[in-house]
């Protein structure tokens, strides 16, 4: 049976930093726990083509495909869906299990992150801020 193929930001592309004042774009913030971020593509939204984030929360699984399909990934400014370009982890402990689509042996990879205090972990972008895409099963 063929495995499903899902395109998502590269969760092994890790950037770390500290939260601060983001008054320039108050819709793009690291919420406590897990957040999804991407660009709003609604041309009538005040945040059109700007980075925005939506709260996933704590004690939840990261299931970007399922959350996207179920309409849980929305711009906080206009409530329209956006493409997940990154996953932000803040003040939480998170273990991610994933399988690369290209892996023939269905090997499950595991990564754990524990940002605390003002630290955050941003998954999916290179040091240049550009989203890196991978295919997962």
Secondary structure, DSSP 8 states (H G I E B T S, - for coil): -----EEEEEEEEEEEEE----TT-TTS---SEEEEEEEB--TTSTTBTSEEEEEEESS----HHHHHHTT--B-TTT--B----EEEEESS-EEEEE-BTT-TT---EEEEE---TTEEEEEEB-TTS-B-EEEE-
